[in-house]
Amino acid sequence: MTDQSIDLNADLGEFSGLESKGADDAMLALVSSANIACGGHAGNHETMFYALSTAAQRGVVVGAHPGYADREGFGRRAISMSHAEIGRMIAAQIGALQAVARLVPVKVRYVKVHGALANLAACDGDVAATVVDAVQGVSEELAILAISGTEIESAARAAGAPVFSEVFADRGYQPNGQLVPRDRLGAMIHDPYEATDRLLGFLETGLMPVVEGEPIELSAHSICVHGDSDGAVAMARMIRDGLCTAGIQPVGFVDATT
C-alpha cells in the first residue's frame, strides 16, 4: 500500500477543564479531522473555543458533533423525541459551534452525529432523513460524516448532500454493519495492536471483521478513534504510525482551508 491517504478523526471537546485540554492537545497532534462536541451531550463555549482554536493552529479540519442533550448519559441513551424536535436540536448545536468558530476564525466543514442518536439514524431511515434535512437546513455546504453502510449514508446520498463514510478503529461491528451496542461483549477494542492490525487488514481487503459471522464489505473515507476512551492517545498514535508505515497518509476528507 503506497501513495494512499485516509482521514483520521476523533471526538473532542467532550470534557471541561485541564483534562479536556490535555487530551485534546494530544489527539489534535495525531488526527486530521476533529468532531467537536457542541453543547448537547458535552461541551460548552470554552471547550468549543479551545478545541476549535487548537485545531485551526494545527490545520485540522473541524466538524460539529451534535447529540442528545443528555449530559448525564453522555448522549449514549436514546431519548424520546419527535423528528421535528431532533432536527431543531441538531440545528441549534451546529449553530452554536459555528458561532464560536467565527471568533477563532475557522470554518466548520462537516457534521457527525454522536452516540445514541447516531446509532438510531444508522438504522432508522426517517431519523436519518431528519438529520440530513437539519444539516442541510443550516448549510448545504456542510458535509455529513456517516457510519459506513448505514441509513444516514443512504439518506445523505438520496438528498444530494456531500457525504463521506467512516469506519471505527476501536469499535466492534455486527453482521448488519452497525456497531455492537456498548453494553455487549466485543463493543470496544482496547488493544491498540489489535485495532491497528484489524484496520490495516480492512484497508487492504475492504472487509471488516464482525463479532459473529463472516467479514462484511464496507467503504471508508475516514477512520474514527474515540477521544474519550481509555488509552485513546496511545491508540491514535499507533494507528497513525501503522498507517504511515503502510504508506497511507492521514489527510482530512475535506480541505481545512476552503
Accessible surface in RSA format (square Angstrom, percent):
REM  Atomic radii and reference values for relative SASA: ProtOr
REM  Chains: A
REM  Algorithm: Lee & Richards
REM  Probe-radius: 1.40
REM  Slices: 20
REM RES _ NUM      All-atoms   Total-Side   Main-Chain    Non-polar    All polar
REM                ABS   REL    ABS   REL    ABS   REL    ABS   REL    ABS   REL
RES MET A   1    75.38  39.0  23.88  15.8  51.50 122.6  30.44  25.9  44.94  59.5
RES THR A   2   101.64  72.3  89.09  90.3  12.54  29.9  61.68  82.8  39.96  60.4
RES ASP A   3   146.80 102.8 104.52 104.0  42.29 100.0  41.77  98.3 105.04 104.8
RES GLN A   4    81.14  45.4  72.19  52.8   8.95  21.3  29.17  62.1  51.97  39.4
RES SER A   5    70.87  59.9  44.13  58.9  26.74  61.6  10.70  22.8  60.17  84.3
RES ILE A   6    14.32   8.2   9.18   6.8   5.14  12.4  14.32  10.3   0.00   0.0
RES ASP A   7     0.46   0.3   0.00   0.0   0.46   1.1   0.00   0.0   0.46   0.5
RES LEU A   8     0.00   0.0   0.00   0.0   0.00   0.0   0.00   0.0   0.00   0.0
RES ASN A   9     0.00   0.0   0.00   0.0   0.00   0.0   0.00   0.0   0.00   0.0
RES ALA A  10     0.00   0.0   0.00   0.0   0.00   0.0   0.00   0.0   0.00   0.0
RES ASP A  11     5.39   3.8   3.69   3.7   1.70   4.0   0.00   0.0   5.39   5.4
RES LEU A  12     4.38   2.4   2.80   2.0   1.58   4.0   4.38   3.1   0.00   0.0
RES GLY A  13     0.26   0.3   0.00   N/A   0.26   0.3   0.14   0.4   0.11   0.3
RES GLU A  14    10.56   6.1   3.18   2.4   7.38  17.6   1.88   3.6   8.68   7.1
RES PHE A  15    80.20  40.1  72.54  44.9   7.65  19.9  80.19  48.6   0.00   0.0
RES SER A  16    75.76  64.0  62.19  83.0  13.57  31.3  25.41  54.1  50.35  70.5
RES GLY A  17    47.04  58.0   0.00   N/A  47.04  58.0  37.17 102.0   9.87  22.1
RES LEU A  18   152.76  85.1 141.45 101.2  11.31  28.4 141.62  99.5  11.14  30.0
RES GLU A  19   123.39  70.8 106.00  80.2  17.39  41.4  51.16  99.0  72.23  59.0
RES SER A  20     5.44   4.6   4.70   6.3   0.74   1.7   2.11   4.5   3.32   4.7
RES LYS A  21    88.30  43.1  88.22  54.1   0.08   0.2  37.52  33.8  50.78  54.1
RES GLY A  22    43.13  53.2   0.00   N/A  43.13  53.2  36.03  98.9   7.10  15.9
RES ALA A  23    36.40  33.5  28.77  44.4   7.63  17.4  33.79  47.6   2.61   6.9
RES ASP A  24     6.86   4.8   6.86   6.8   0.00   0.0   0.00   0.0   6.86   6.8
RES ASP A  25    43.87  30.7  42.45  42.2   1.43   3.4  15.72  37.0  28.15  28.1
RES ALA A  26    32.30  29.7  21.53  33.2  10.77  24.5  31.23  44.0   1.08   2.8
RES MET A  27     0.28   0.1   0.28   0.2   0.00   0.0   0.28   0.2   0.00   0.0
RES LEU A  28     3.00   1.7   0.14   0.1   2.86   7.2   0.14   0.1   2.86   7.7
RES ALA A  29    66.64  61.3  38.52  59.4  28.12  64.0  44.89  63.2  21.75  57.6
RES LEU A  30    17.22   9.6  17.12  12.2   0.10   0.3  17.22  12.1   0.00   0.0
RES VAL A  31     7.30   4.8   0.00   0.0   7.30  17.6   0.00   0.0   7.30  19.8
RES SER A  32    13.97  11.8   8.88  11.9   5.09  11.7  12.91  27.5   1.06   1.5
RES SER A  33     0.00   0.0   0.00   0.0   0.00   0.0   0.00   0.0   0.00   0.0
RES ALA A  34     0.25   0.2   0.25   0.4   0.00   0.0   0.25   0.4   0.00   0.0
RES ASN A  35     0.00   0.0   0.00   0.0   0.00   0.0   0.00   0.0   0.00   0.0
RES ILE A  36     0.01   0.0   0.01   0.0   0.00   0.0   0.01   0.0   0.00   0.0
RES ALA A  37     0.09   0.1   0.00   0.0   0.09   0.2   0.00   0.0   0.09   0.2
RES CYS A  38     2.15   1.6   0.00   0.0   2.15   5.0   0.00   0.0   2.15   2.3
RES GLY A  39    31.64  39.0   0.00   N/A  31.64  39.0  11.95  32.8  19.69  44.1
RES GLY A  40     2.64   3.3   0.00   N/A   2.64   3.3   1.20   3.3   1.44   3.2
RES HIS A  41     1.84   1.0   0.11   0.1   1.74   4.4   0.00   0.0   1.84   2.1
RES ALA A  42     5.10   4.7   3.65   5.6   1.46   3.3   5.10   7.2   0.00   0.0
RES GLY A  43     5.53   6.8   0.00   N/A   5.53   6.8   1.52   4.2   4.01   9.0
RES ASN A  44    56.08  38.7  51.20  49.5   4.88  11.8  23.41  56.3  32.67  31.6
RES HIS A  45   119.36  65.2 115.24  80.1   4.12  10.5  81.02  83.5  38.34  44.6
RES GLU A  46   111.72  64.1 109.00  82.5   2.72   6.5  46.15  89.3  65.57  53.5
RES THR A  47    13.14   9.3   8.17   8.3   4.97  11.9  12.30  16.5   0.84   1.3
RES MET A  48    10.33   5.4  10.12   6.7   0.21   0.5  10.22   8.7   0.11   0.1
RES PHE A  49    83.50  41.8  83.50  51.7   0.00   0.0  83.50  50.6   0.00   0.0
RES TYR A  50    62.29  29.1  61.30  34.9   0.99   2.6  45.17  33.9  17.12  21.1
RES ALA A  51     0.34   0.3   0.26   0.4   0.08   0.2   0.26   0.4   0.08   0.2
RES LEU A  52     0.00   0.0   0.00   0.0   0.00   0.0   0.00   0.0   0.00   0.0
RES SER A  53    18.53  15.7  17.62  23.5   0.91   2.1  16.99  36.2   1.54   2.2
RES THR A  54     9.63   6.9   9.62   9.7   0.01   0.0   4.22   5.7   5.41   8.2
RES ALA A  55     0.00   0.0   0.00   0.0   0.00   0.0   0.00   0.0   0.00   0.0
RES ALA A  56    39.24  36.1  15.23  23.5  24.00  54.6  20.06  28.3  19.18  50.8
RES GLN A  57   147.53  82.5 106.79  78.0  40.75  97.0  46.32  98.6 101.21  76.8
RES ARG A  58   111.18  46.7  78.35  39.9  32.83  78.2  33.61  45.9  77.57  47.0
RES GLY A  59    52.61  64.9   0.00   N/A  52.61  64.9  30.57  83.9  22.04  49.4
RES VAL A  60     6.91   4.5   4.81   4.4   2.10   5.1   4.96   4.3   1.96   5.3
RES VAL A  61     5.10   3.4   3.92   3.5   1.18   2.8   5.10   4.4   0.00   0.0
RES VAL A  62     1.10   0.7   0.42   0.4   0.68   1.6   0.42   0.4   0.68   1.8
RES GLY A  63     0.00   0.0   0.00   N/A   0.00   0.0   0.00   0.0   0.00   0.0
RES ALA A  64     0.00   0.0   0.00   0.0   0.00   0.0   0.00   0.0   0.00   0.0
RES HIS A  65     1.77   1.0   1.77   1.2   0.00   0.0   1.72   1.8   0.05   0.1
RES PRO A  66     0.03   0.0   0.03   0.0   0.00   0.0   0.03   0.0   0.00   0.0
RES GLY A  67     0.07   0.1   0.00   N/A   0.07   0.1   0.00   0.0   0.07   0.2
RES TYR A  68     1.53   0.7   1.53   0.9   0.00   0.0   0.32   0.2   1.21   1.5
RES ALA A  69    78.85  72.5  46.42  71.6  32.42  73.8  47.53  66.9  31.32  83.0
RES ASP A  70    12.07   8.5   7.92   7.9   4.15   9.8   5.99  14.1   6.08   6.1
RES ARG A  71   131.19  55.1 112.22  57.2  18.98  45.2  61.52  84.1  69.67  42.2
RES GLU A  72   159.64  91.7 118.87  89.9  40.77  97.1  52.64 101.8 107.00  87.4
RES GLY A  73    14.83  18.3   0.00   N/A  14.83  18.3   9.92  27.2   4.91  11.0
RES PHE A  74    37.46  18.7  37.46  23.2   0.00   0.0  37.46  22.7   0.00   0.0
RES GLY A  75     0.00   0.0   0.00   N/A   0.00   0.0   0.00   0.0   0.00   0.0
RES ARG A  76    77.77  32.7  53.17  27.1  24.60  58.6  26.35  36.0  51.42  31.2
RES ARG A  77   115.01  48.3 110.29  56.2   4.72  11.2  60.22  82.3  54.78  33.2
RES ALA A  78    83.09  76.4  54.28  83.8  28.81  65.5  54.40  76.6  28.69  76.0
RES ILE A  79    69.12  39.3  61.49  45.8   7.63  18.4  63.74  45.9   5.38  14.6
RES SER A  80   117.98  99.7  82.76 110.5  35.21  81.1  53.57 114.1  64.41  90.2
RES MET A  81    55.04  28.5  29.31  19.4  25.73  61.3  29.39  25.0  25.65  34.0
RES SER A  82    58.78  49.7  44.53  59.4  14.25  32.8  51.18 109.0   7.60  10.6
RES HIS A  83    82.86  45.3  78.36  54.5   4.51  11.5  44.05  45.4  38.81  45.2
RES ALA A  84    57.29  52.7  41.71  64.4  15.58  35.4  53.34  75.1   3.95  10.5
RES GLU A  85    77.10  44.3  74.10  56.1   3.01   7.2  17.91  34.6  59.19  48.3
RES ILE A  86     3.14   1.8   3.14   2.3   0.00   0.0   3.14   2.3   0.00   0.0
RES GLY A  87    12.60  15.5   0.00   N/A  12.60  15.5  11.57  31.8   1.03   2.3
RES ARG A  88   154.58  64.9 146.42  74.6   8.17  19.4  78.84 107.7  75.74  45.9
RES MET A  89    25.48  13.2  17.07  11.3   8.41  20.0  21.68  18.4   3.80   5.0
RES ILE A  90     0.01   0.0   0.00   0.0   0.01   0.0   0.01   0.0   0.00   0.0
RES ALA A  91    34.24  31.5  29.77  45.9   4.47  10.2  29.94  42.2   4.29  11.4
RES ALA A  92    67.22  61.8  48.75  75.2  18.47  42.0  60.66  85.4   6.55  17.4
RES GLN A  93    14.21   7.9  13.39   9.8   0.82   2.0  12.23  26.0   1.99   1.5
RES ILE A  94     0.00   0.0   0.00   0.0   0.00   0.0   0.00   0.0   0.00   0.0
RES GLY A  95    28.49  35.1   0.00   N/A  28.49  35.1  23.52  64.5   4.97  11.1
RES ALA A  96    39.25  36.1  28.18  43.5  11.07  25.2  37.32  52.6   1.94   5.1
RES LEU A  97     0.00   0.0   0.00   0.0   0.00   0.0   0.00   0.0   0.00   0.0
RES GLN A  98    51.58  28.8  50.01  36.5   1.58   3.8  19.71  42.0  31.88  24.2
RES ALA A  99    58.02  53.3  48.59  75.0   9.43  21.4  52.43  73.8   5.59  14.8
RES VAL A 100    18.59  12.2  18.00  16.3   0.59   1.4  18.56  16.1   0.03   0.1
RES ALA A 101     1.16   1.1   1.16   1.8   0.00   0.0   1.16   1.6   0.00   0.0
RES ARG A 102   194.01  81.5 173.60  88.5  20.41  48.6  54.56  74.6 139.45  84.5
RES LEU A 103   135.08  75.2 109.49  78.3  25.59  64.3 113.51  79.7  21.58  58.1
RES VAL A 104    35.89  23.6   8.73   7.9  27.15  65.4   9.22   8.0  26.67  72.3
RES PRO A 105   109.66  79.9  93.45  85.2  16.21  58.9  93.45  77.2  16.21 100.7
RES VAL A 106    31.72  20.9  14.87  13.5  16.85  40.6  25.24  21.9   6.48  17.6
RES LYS A 107   102.71  50.1  92.73  56.9   9.98  23.8  67.64  60.9  35.07  37.4
RES VAL A 108     7.68   5.1   0.41   0.4   7.27  17.5   0.41   0.4   7.27  19.7
RES ARG A 109    36.22  15.2  34.94  17.8   1.28   3.0   1.85   2.5  34.36  20.8
RES TYR A 110     0.00   0.0   0.00   0.0   0.00   0.0   0.00   0.0   0.00   0.0
RES VAL A 111     0.72   0.5   0.56   0.5   0.16   0.4   0.56   0.5   0.16   0.4
RES LYS A 112     8.96   4.4   8.64   5.3   0.32   0.8   8.95   8.1   0.01   0.0
RES VAL A 113     7.61   5.0   2.13   1.9   5.47  13.2   2.13   1.9   5.47  14.8
RES HIS A 114     7.16   3.9   6.51   4.5   0.64   1.6   5.25   5.4   1.90   2.2
RES GLY A 115    20.71  25.5   0.00   N/A  20.71  25.5  12.89  35.4   7.82  17.5
RES ALA A 116    13.11  12.1   7.33  11.3   5.79  13.2  10.00  14.1   3.11   8.2
RES LEU A 117     0.00   0.0   0.00   0.0   0.00   0.0   0.00   0.0   0.00   0.0
RES ALA A 118    12.69  11.7  10.84  16.7   1.86   4.2  12.08  17.0   0.61   1.6
RES ASN A 119    67.44  46.5  63.75  61.6   3.68   8.9  25.76  62.0  41.67  40.3
RES LEU A 120    59.09  32.9  55.40  39.6   3.69   9.3  58.49  41.1   0.60   1.6
RES ALA A 121     0.05   0.0   0.05   0.1   0.00   0.0   0.05   0.1   0.00   0.0
RES ALA A 122     4.22   3.9   2.61   4.0   1.61   3.7   2.61   3.7   1.61   4.3
RES CYS A 123    67.64  51.2  41.58  46.4  26.05  61.2  13.61  34.5  54.03  58.3
RES ASP A 124    48.99  34.3  43.82  43.6   5.17  12.2  11.44  26.9  37.55  37.5
RES GLY A 125    33.15  40.9   0.00   N/A  33.15  40.9  19.87  54.5  13.28  29.7
RES ASP A 126    95.29  66.7  90.28  89.9   5.01  11.9  10.43  24.6  84.86  84.6
RES VAL A 127     4.58   3.0   4.58   4.1   0.00   0.0   4.58   4.0   0.00   0.0
RES ALA A 128     0.00   0.0   0.00   0.0   0.00   0.0   0.00   0.0   0.00   0.0
RES ALA A 129    42.15  38.8  40.71  62.8   1.44   3.3  42.15  59.4   0.00   0.0
RES THR A 130    20.20  14.4  15.65  15.9   4.55  10.8  10.68  14.4   9.51  14.4
RES VAL A 131     0.26   0.2   0.26   0.2   0.00   0.0   0.26   0.2   0.00   0.0
RES VAL A 132     1.29   0.8   1.29   1.2   0.00   0.0   1.29   1.1   0.00   0.0
RES ASP A 133    93.35  65.4  83.10  82.7  10.25  24.2  28.38  66.8  64.97  64.8
RES ALA A 134    12.88  11.8   1.49   2.3  11.38  25.9  11.79  16.6   1.08   2.9
RES VAL A 135     0.34   0.2   0.34   0.3   0.00   0.0   0.34   0.3   0.00   0.0
RES GLN A 136    40.24  22.5  32.98  24.1   7.26  17.3   9.71  20.7  30.54  23.2
RES GLY A 137    68.87  84.9   0.00   N/A  68.87  84.9  36.77 100.9  32.09  71.9
RES VAL A 138    48.57  32.0  17.64  16.0  30.92  74.5  23.80  20.7  24.77  67.2
RES SER A 139    32.89  27.8  24.88  33.2   8.01  18.5  20.67  44.0  12.23  17.1
RES GLU A 140   129.42  74.3 116.28  88.0  13.14  31.3  30.63  59.3  98.78  80.7
RES GLU A 141   119.45  68.6 102.89  77.8  16.55  39.4  51.71 100.0  67.74  55.3
RES LEU A 142     4.28   2.4   3.58   2.6   0.70   1.8   4.07   2.9   0.21   0.6
RES ALA A 143     3.10   2.9   3.10   4.8   0.00   0.0   3.10   4.4   0.00   0.0
RES ILE A 144     1.21   0.7   1.21   0.9   0.00   0.0   1.21   0.9   0.00   0.0
RES LEU A 145     3.90   2.2   0.00   0.0   3.90   9.8   0.00   0.0   3.90  10.5
RES ALA A 146     1.38   1.3   0.00   0.0   1.38   3.1   1.38   1.9   0.00   0.0
RES ILE A 147    11.31   6.4  10.93   8.1   0.38   0.9  10.93   7.9   0.38   1.0
RES SER A 148     1.92   1.6   1.90   2.5   0.02   0.0   0.26   0.5   1.67   2.3
RES GLY A 149    52.90  65.2   0.00   N/A  52.90  65.2  24.78  68.0  28.12  63.0
RES THR A 150     7.27   5.2   0.93   0.9   6.34  15.1   7.12   9.6   0.15   0.2
RES GLU A 151    72.43  41.6  70.59  53.4   1.84   4.4   6.97  13.5  65.46  53.4
RES ILE A 152     7.51   4.3   7.51   5.6   0.00   0.0   7.51   5.4   0.00   0.0
RES GLU A 153     8.90   5.1   8.90   6.7   0.00   0.0   0.13   0.3   8.77   7.2
RES SER A 154    63.52  53.7  56.31  75.1   7.21  16.6  28.68  61.1  34.83  48.8
RES ALA A 155    18.10  16.6   7.76  12.0  10.33  23.5  15.06  21.2   3.04   8.0
RES ALA A 156     0.00   0.0   0.00   0.0   0.00   0.0   0.00   0.0   0.00   0.0
RES ARG A 157   137.59  57.8 116.89  59.6  20.70  49.3  48.91  66.8  88.68  53.7
RES ALA A 158    94.19  86.6  50.44  77.8  43.75  99.5  62.73  88.3  31.46  83.3
RES ALA A 159    50.48  46.4  16.44  25.4  34.04  77.4  29.29  41.2  21.20  56.2
RES GLY A 160    63.82  78.7   0.00   N/A  63.82  78.7  35.06  96.2  28.76  64.4
RES ALA A 161     7.31   6.7   0.09   0.1   7.22  16.4   0.38   0.5   6.94  18.4
RES PRO A 162    52.61  38.3  39.39  35.9  13.21  48.0  52.60  43.4   0.01   0.1
RES VAL A 163    25.98  17.1   9.12   8.3  16.86  40.6   9.12   7.9  16.86  45.7
RES PHE A 164    44.25  22.1  43.91  27.2   0.34   0.9  44.25  26.8   0.00   0.0
RES SER A 165     0.71   0.6   0.71   0.9   0.00   0.0   0.00   0.0   0.71   1.0
RES GLU A 166     0.86   0.5   0.86   0.7   0.00   0.0   0.00   0.0   0.86   0.7
RES VAL A 167     0.00   0.0   0.00   0.0   0.00   0.0   0.00   0.0   0.00   0.0
RES PHE A 168     7.56   3.8   7.44   4.6   0.12   0.3   7.44   4.5   0.12   0.4
RES ALA A 169     0.26   0.2   0.00   0.0   0.26   0.6   0.26   0.4   0.00   0.0
RES ASP A 170     2.04   1.4   2.04   2.0   0.00   0.0   1.05   2.5   0.98   1.0
RES ARG A 171     8.80   3.7   8.80   4.5   0.00   0.0   0.00   0.0   8.80   5.3
RES GLY A 172     4.87   6.0   0.00   N/A   4.87   6.0   4.87  13.4   0.00   0.0
RES TYR A 173     1.02   0.5   0.12   0.1   0.90   2.3   0.10   0.1   0.91   1.1
RES GLN A 174    33.12  18.5  33.12  24.2   0.00   0.0   1.88   4.0  31.24  23.7
RES PRO A 175    74.99  54.7  61.17  55.8  13.82  50.2  61.50  50.8  13.49  83.8
RES ASN A 176    95.20  65.7  64.37  62.2  30.83  74.2  44.56 107.3  50.64  48.9
RES GLY A 177     3.49   4.3   0.00   N/A   3.49   4.3   3.49   9.6   0.00   0.0
RES GLN A 178    44.59  24.9  43.72  32.0   0.87   2.1   6.36  13.5  38.23  29.0
RES LEU A 179    17.11   9.5   6.98   5.0  10.13  25.5   6.98   4.9  10.13  27.3
RES VAL A 180     0.00   0.0   0.00   0.0   0.00   0.0   0.00   0.0   0.00   0.0
RES PRO A 181    57.44  41.9  48.81  44.5   8.62  31.3  57.44  47.4   0.00   0.0
RES ARG A 182    88.32  37.1  59.63  30.4  28.69  68.3  38.20  52.2  50.11  30.4
RES ASP A 183   134.33  94.1  91.18  90.7  43.15 102.0  52.07 122.6  82.26  82.0
RES ARG A 184   105.06  44.1  95.00  48.4  10.06  23.9  44.84  61.3  60.21  36.5
RES LEU A 185   178.98  99.7 154.90 110.8  24.08  60.5 160.92 113.0  18.06  48.6
RES GLY A 186    33.69  41.5   0.00   N/A  33.69  41.5  25.05  68.8   8.64  19.3
RES ALA A 187     4.14   3.8   2.88   4.4   1.25   2.9   2.88   4.1   1.25   3.3
RES MET A 188    40.02  20.7  21.91  14.5  18.11  43.1  21.91  18.6  18.11  24.0
RES ILE A 189    17.37   9.9  13.13   9.8   4.24  10.2  16.02  11.5   1.34   3.6
RES HIS A 190   127.93  69.9 108.23  75.2  19.69  50.4  83.72  86.3  44.21  51.4
RES ASP A 191    65.59  45.9  58.93  58.7   6.66  15.7  24.24  57.0  41.35  41.2
RES PRO A 192    31.26  22.8  31.26  28.5   0.00   0.0  31.26  25.8   0.00   0.0
RES TYR A 193   146.80  68.5 145.00  82.5   1.80   4.7 105.34  79.2  41.46  51.1
RES GLU A 194    96.33  55.3  88.63  67.1   7.70  18.3  35.34  68.4  60.99  49.8
RES ALA A 195     0.00   0.0   0.00   0.0   0.00   0.0   0.00   0.0   0.00   0.0
RES THR A 196    10.98   7.8  10.98  11.1   0.00   0.0  10.98  14.8   0.00   0.0
RES ASP A 197   100.91  70.7  89.74  89.3  11.17  26.4  28.37  66.8  72.54  72.3
RES ARG A 198    32.00  13.4  20.74  10.6  11.25  26.8  25.53  34.9   6.47   3.9
RES LEU A 199     2.06   1.1   1.73   1.2   0.32   0.8   2.06   1.4   0.00   0.0
RES LEU A 200    39.60  22.1  38.25  27.4   1.35   3.4  38.73  27.2   0.87   2.3
RES GLY A 201    33.45  41.3   0.00   N/A  33.45  41.3  32.35  88.8   1.10   2.5
RES PHE A 202     6.69   3.3   5.49   3.4   1.20   3.1   5.49   3.3   1.20   3.4
RES LEU A 203    41.95  23.4  16.60  11.9  25.35  63.7  18.65  13.1  23.30  62.7
RES GLU A 204   113.16  65.0  86.18  65.2  26.98  64.2  34.85  67.4  78.31  63.9
RES THR A 205    84.75  60.3  53.06  53.8  31.69  75.5  57.30  77.0  27.44  41.5
RES GLY A 206    22.18  27.4   0.00   N/A  22.18  27.4  20.53  56.3   1.65   3.7
RES LEU A 207    79.63  44.3  75.45  54.0   4.19  10.5  75.45  53.0   4.19  11.3
RES MET A 208     0.24   0.1   0.24   0.2   0.00   0.0   0.24   0.2   0.00   0.0
RES PRO A 209    58.37  42.5  56.16  51.2   2.22   8.1  57.20  47.2   1.18   7.3
RES VAL A 210    22.29  14.7   0.00   0.0  22.29  53.7   3.35   2.9  18.95  51.4
RES VAL A 211    55.64  36.6  22.40  20.3  33.24  80.1  30.13  26.2  25.50  69.2
RES GLU A 212   125.59  72.1 117.07  88.6   8.52  20.3  42.95  83.1  82.65  67.5
RES GLY A 213    62.43  77.0   0.00   N/A  62.43  77.0  32.59  89.4  29.84  66.8
RES GLU A 214   142.31  81.7 133.59 101.1   8.72  20.8  61.22 118.4  81.08  66.2
RES PRO A 215    61.95  45.2  47.14  43.0  14.81  53.8  47.14  38.9  14.81  92.1
RES ILE A 216    32.75  18.6  28.67  21.4   4.09   9.9  32.75  23.6   0.00   0.0
RES GLU A 217   145.36  83.5 121.16  91.7  24.20  57.6  35.52  68.7 109.85  89.7
RES LEU A 218    17.62   9.8   6.47   4.6  11.15  28.0  11.78   8.3   5.85  15.7
RES SER A 219    62.78  53.0  56.18  75.0   6.60  15.2  48.11 102.4  14.67  20.6
RES ALA A 220    27.72  25.5   0.51   0.8  27.21  61.9   0.80   1.1  26.92  71.3
RES HIS A 221    80.64  44.1  73.07  50.8   7.58  19.4  48.94  50.4  31.70  36.9
RES SER A 222     0.00   0.0   0.00   0.0   0.00   0.0   0.00   0.0   0.00   0.0
RES ILE A 223     0.00   0.0   0.00   0.0   0.00   0.0   0.00   0.0   0.00   0.0
RES CYS A 224     0.00   0.0   0.00   0.0   0.00   0.0   0.00   0.0   0.00   0.0
RES VAL A 225     0.43   0.3   0.43   0.4   0.00   0.0   0.43   0.4   0.00   0.0
RES HIS A 226    13.91   7.6  13.89   9.7   0.02   0.0   2.47   2.5  11.44  13.3
RES GLY A 227    13.60  16.8   0.00   N/A  13.60  16.8   1.81   5.0  11.79  26.4
RES ASP A 228    35.25  24.7  11.96  11.9  23.28  55.1   3.97   9.4  31.27  31.2
RES SER A 229    25.69  21.7  10.59  14.1  15.09  34.8  16.48  35.1   9.21  12.9
RES ASP A 230   136.16  95.4 114.51 114.0  21.65  51.2  38.25  90.0  97.91  97.6
RES GLY A 231    50.60  62.4   0.00   N/A  50.60  62.4  33.89  93.0  16.71  37.4
RES ALA A 232     6.95   6.4   3.50   5.4   3.45   7.9   4.60   6.5   2.36   6.2
RES VAL A 233    38.05  25.0  37.53  34.0   0.52   1.3  37.53  32.6   0.52   1.4
RES ALA A 234    52.46  48.2  46.85  72.3   5.61  12.8  48.41  68.2   4.05  10.7
RES MET A 235    10.83   5.6  10.77   7.1   0.06   0.1  10.77   9.2   0.06   0.1
RES ALA A 236     0.00   0.0   0.00   0.0   0.00   0.0   0.00   0.0   0.00   0.0
RES ARG A 237   113.88  47.8 113.88  58.1   0.00   0.0  43.20  59.0  70.68  42.8
RES MET A 238    52.39  27.1  48.48  32.1   3.91   9.3  49.77  42.3   2.63   3.5
RES ILE A 239     0.53   0.3   0.21   0.2   0.32   0.8   0.21   0.2   0.32   0.9
RES ARG A 240    69.59  29.2  69.59  35.5   0.00   0.0   4.86   6.6  64.73  39.2
RES ASP A 241    80.65  56.5  77.84  77.5   2.81   6.6  26.61  62.6  54.04  53.9
RES GLY A 242    13.26  16.4   0.00   N/A  13.26  16.4  12.16  33.4   1.10   2.5
RES LEU A 243     0.34   0.2   0.28   0.2   0.06   0.1   0.28   0.2   0.06   0.2
RES CYS A 244    48.61  36.8  35.75  39.9  12.86  30.2  22.22  56.3  26.39  28.5
RES THR A 245   125.34  89.1  90.93  92.2  34.41  82.0  74.79 100.5  50.55  76.4
RES ALA A 246    20.82  19.1   8.24  12.7  12.58  28.6  20.33  28.6   0.49   1.3
RES GLY A 247    19.53  24.1   0.00   N/A  19.53  24.1  17.89  49.1   1.64   3.7
RES ILE A 248     2.90   1.7   2.90   2.2   0.00   0.0   2.90   2.1   0.00   0.0
RES GLN A 249    91.38  51.1  91.38  66.8   0.00   0.0  39.10  83.2  52.28  39.7
RES PRO A 250    16.35  11.9   1.43   1.3  14.92  54.2   1.43   1.2  14.92  92.7
RES VAL A 251    79.04  52.0  73.39  66.4   5.66  13.6  76.33  66.3   2.71   7.4
RES GLY A 252    21.29  26.3   0.00   N/A  21.29  26.3   2.07   5.7  19.22  43.1
RES PHE A 253    27.80  13.9   2.38   1.5  25.43  66.2  12.30   7.5  15.50  44.4
RES VAL A 254    21.98  14.5  13.03  11.8   8.95  21.6  20.39  17.7   1.58   4.3
RES ASP A 255    76.57  53.6  62.07  61.8  14.50  34.3  29.88  70.3  46.69  46.6
RES ALA A 256    32.10  29.5  15.52  23.9  16.59  37.7  16.44  23.1  15.66  41.5
RES THR A 257   121.79  86.6  84.24  85.4  37.56  89.5  78.58 105.5  43.22  65.3
RES THR A 258    90.84  64.6  64.77  65.7  26.06  62.1  83.04 111.5   7.79  11.8
END  Absolute sums over single chains surface
CHAIN  1 A    10837.1       8101.5       2735.6       5988.7       4848.4
END  Absolute sums over all chains
TOTAL         10837.1       8101.5       2735.6       5988.7       4848.4
